[in-house]
């Protein structure tokens, strides 16, 4: 068993995604590791209080998509970096045309100068 501690300054306040990506995503992605299991995660109460929770529930998403009675199916566009805004948008279009309900950006894709959100 190994115990790992991170300084809270590494994490964006209120971002569960940022926290889990930093802790689990990057560590579990090490190719040198053959096996790894997270057994416990302790989040300081002061940091937990920065999480606001979702703005609405799954019913609102289903209503927006007009999809009921089945799981929603989506994907993360890859590669996460290296595509032009046009090609990234094309990948999203093809995914949705192929039957997915939604796509999401990789956590490293924001609105960088080479691929602005509005251009995608």
C-alpha positions as CSV (number, residue, x, y, z in Angstrom):
1,X,0.0,0.0,0.0
2,X,1.2,3.5,-0.9
3,X,-0.1,6.7,0.5
4,X,0.0,9.7,-1.7
5,X,-0.9,13.3,-0.7
6,X,-1.4,16.2,-3.1
7,X,-1.4,19.9,-2.1
8,X,-4.8,21.4,-2.7
9,X,-3.3,24.2,-4.8
10,X,-3.0,21.7,-7.6
11,X,-6.7,21.4,-8.0
12,X,-9.3,23.9,-9.3
13,X,-11.8,24.8,-6.7
14,X,-15.2,23.3,-7.4
15,X,-14.0,21.0,-10.2
16,X,-14.6,17.3,-9.5
17,X,-13.4,16.6,-13.0
18,X,-10.1,18.3,-12.5
19,X,-9.5,16.6,-9.2
20,X,-10.2,13.0,-10.5
21,X,-8.4,13.5,-13.7
22,X,-5.3,14.7,-11.8
23,X,-5.5,11.9,-9.2
24,X,-6.9,8.9,-11.1
25,X,-6.5,9.7,-14.8
26,X,-2.9,10.5,-14.8
27,X,-1.7,7.9,-12.3
28,X,-3.7,5.1,-13.8
29,X,-2.4,6.0,-17.2
30,X,1.2,5.1,-16.3
31,X,2.2,2.4,-18.7
32,X,4.9,1.1,-16.4
33,X,2.2,0.0,-13.9
34,X,0.9,-3.4,-14.4
35,X,-1.8,-3.2,-11.7
36,X,-3.2,-0.5,-9.5
37,X,-6.2,-0.1,-7.3
38,X,-7.5,3.0,-5.6
39,X,-8.8,1.8,-2.2
40,X,-9.5,5.1,-0.5
41,X,-9.7,8.8,-1.3
42,X,-9.9,11.4,1.4
43,X,-11.0,14.9,0.4
44,X,-10.6,17.7,2.9
45,X,-14.1,19.0,3.9
46,X,-13.1,22.6,3.0
47,X,-12.4,21.5,-0.6
48,X,-15.5,19.4,-0.8
49,X,-17.6,22.4,0.1
50,X,-16.4,24.1,-3.2
51,X,-18.3,21.5,-5.2
52,X,-21.7,22.9,-6.3
53,X,-23.2,19.8,-7.7
54,X,-24.8,19.5,-11.1
55,X,-27.0,22.4,-12.2
56,X,-29.8,19.9,-13.1
57,X,-30.5,16.2,-13.3
58,X,-30.6,13.6,-16.0
59,X,-34.3,14.3,-16.8
60,X,-33.4,17.8,-18.1
61,X,-30.7,16.2,-20.3
62,X,-33.2,13.6,-21.6
63,X,-35.7,16.4,-22.3
64,X,-33.1,18.4,-24.2
65,X,-32.1,15.4,-26.3
66,X,-35.6,14.0,-26.6
67,X,-34.2,10.5,-25.6
68,X,-36.0,8.3,-23.2
69,X,-36.2,4.7,-22.1
70,X,-32.6,3.8,-22.8
71,X,-29.1,4.8,-21.7
72,X,-27.6,7.9,-23.3
73,X,-24.5,7.1,-25.4
74,X,-21.6,9.4,-25.9
75,X,-17.9,9.6,-26.5
76,X,-14.8,11.7,-26.0
77,X,-13.3,13.0,-29.2
78,X,-9.7,11.8,-29.8
79,X,-7.0,12.7,-30.4
80,X,-7.5,15.3,-27.8
81,X,-4.9,17.7,-29.3
82,X,-3.7,18.1,-32.9
83,X,-6.9,18.4,-34.8
84,X,-7.8,21.7,-36.4
85,X,-11.1,23.2,-35.3
86,X,-12.7,22.2,-38.6
87,X,-11.5,18.5,-38.3
88,X,-12.6,18.4,-34.6
89,X,-16.0,19.7,-35.6
90,X,-16.2,17.1,-38.4
91,X,-15.4,14.3,-35.9
92,X,-18.2,15.5,-33.6
93,X,-20.6,15.6,-36.6
94,X,-19.7,12.0,-37.7
95,X,-20.2,10.7,-34.1
96,X,-23.6,12.3,-33.8
97,X,-24.5,11.2,-37.4
98,X,-23.5,7.7,-36.5
99,X,-26.0,7.5,-33.6
100,X,-24.3,8.9,-30.5
101,X,-26.4,11.2,-28.3
102,X,-23.6,13.5,-27.4
103,X,-19.8,14.0,-27.5
104,X,-17.6,15.7,-24.9
105,X,-14.3,17.4,-25.1
106,X,-11.3,15.7,-23.5
107,X,-10.4,17.4,-20.2
108,X,-7.3,19.0,-21.8
109,X,-9.3,20.6,-24.6
110,X,-10.7,24.0,-23.6
111,X,-10.5,27.0,-26.0
112,X,-6.9,27.1,-27.0
113,X,-5.8,29.7,-29.7
114,X,-5.4,26.9,-32.3
115,X,-8.9,25.4,-31.6
116,X,-11.4,27.9,-30.2
117,X,-14.6,26.5,-28.8
118,X,-16.8,28.6,-31.1
119,X,-14.8,27.5,-34.2
120,X,-15.4,23.8,-33.4
